[in-house]
């Protein structure tokens, strides 16, 4: 199936691994992946880095057709932290790394204020 789809014919990128996973793992309908992504919210006490990494994996399944950068932009939804939500709404992170750095800075600021 991988040969027929031509997944390994071009340059190996992050999207290559997503396509491989999609071909080799038949674990649900596309609508189920989208529903899991949309329903996932940060749990009380859950650290933001853990939450965003899980959301990133859910976004890979929910939005396989999107380029990695666009998919990562989708991953900044669902945090319980109101200040962080507003920060992301004002200036949408362009990558998960940028979102994680913003969350780290917000956490440091909150720790200093306490």
C-alpha positions in Angstrom: 0.0 0.0 0.0 2.9 2.4 0.8 4.3 1.8 -2.7 1.0 2.3 -4.4 0.4 5.5 -2.6 4.0 6.7 -3.4 4.5 7.9 0.2 8.2 7.1 0.2 8.9 8.4 -3.3 9.7 12.0 -2.3 11.6 13.7 0.5 11.0 12.3 4.0 9.3 14.9 6.1 7.0 15.0 9.1 4.0 14.6 6.7 5.6 11.4 5.4 5.3 9.8 8.9 1.7 11.0 9.2 0.8 9.4 5.9 2.5 6.2 6.9 0.6 6.0 10.1 -2.6 6.7 8.3 -2.0 3.9 5.8 -0.8 1.4 8.4 -3.2 2.2 11.3 -6.9 1.9 10.6 -8.1 3.2 13.9 -11.3 5.1 13.2 -13.2 7.2 10.8 -12.1 10.7 10.0 -15.1 12.2 11.8 -14.2 10.3 14.9 -10.7 11.9 14.9 -12.2 15.4 14.4 -14.7 14.8 17.2 -11.9 13.7 19.6 -9.8 16.7 18.7 -12.7 19.1 19.2 -13.8 17.5 22.5 -10.3 17.5 24.1 -9.9 20.1 26.8 -7.1 20.6 29.3 -7.9 18.6 32.4 -7.7 20.2 35.9 -4.1 20.0 37.1 -2.8 18.8 33.7 0.4 20.5 32.7 0.2 22.6 29.5 3.1 20.9 27.7 1.5 17.5 28.1 -1.9 18.8 27.0 -0.5 20.5 23.9 1.5 17.4 22.8 -1.5 15.2 23.0 -3.6 17.8 21.2 -0.9 17.9 18.5 -1.2 14.1 17.9 -5.0 14.4 17.8 -4.7 17.2 15.3 -2.5 15.0 13.0 -5.4 12.5 12.8 -8.2 15.1 12.6 -6.5 17.3 10.0 -4.3 15.0 7.9 -4.7 17.2 4.8 -3.4 20.3 6.4 0.3 21.3 6.2 2.1 20.8 9.5 2.2 24.6 10.3 -1.5 24.9 9.9 -2.2 21.8 11.9 0.0 23.1 14.7 -1.9 26.3 14.8 -5.1 24.3 15.5 -3.3 22.7 18.5 -3.4 25.9 20.7 -7.2 25.5 21.4 -8.6 24.2 24.6 -6.4 25.5 27.4 -8.2 26.2 30.7 -5.9 29.1 31.5 -7.9 32.2 30.7 -4.9 34.5 30.5 -3.2 32.1 28.1 -6.4 31.8 26.0 -6.5 35.6 25.6 -2.8 35.7 24.7 -3.3 33.1 22.0 -6.4 34.9 20.7 -4.5 38.2 20.5 -1.5 36.7 18.8 -1.9 33.2 17.4 1.2 31.1 17.8 2.7 29.9 14.5 4.0 26.7 15.9 3.7 24.4 18.9 7.2 25.4 20.0 6.1 29.0 20.0 3.0 28.2 21.9 5.0 26.2 24.5 7.4 29.1 24.9 4.5 31.5 25.4 3.0 29.2 28.0 6.4 28.9 29.8 6.7 32.7 29.9 3.1 33.1 31.2 3.8 30.5 33.9 7.0 32.4 35.0 5.1 35.7 35.1 2.3 34.1 37.3 4.9 32.6 39.6 6.6 36.0 40.1 3.3 37.7 40.8 2.3 35.1 43.5 
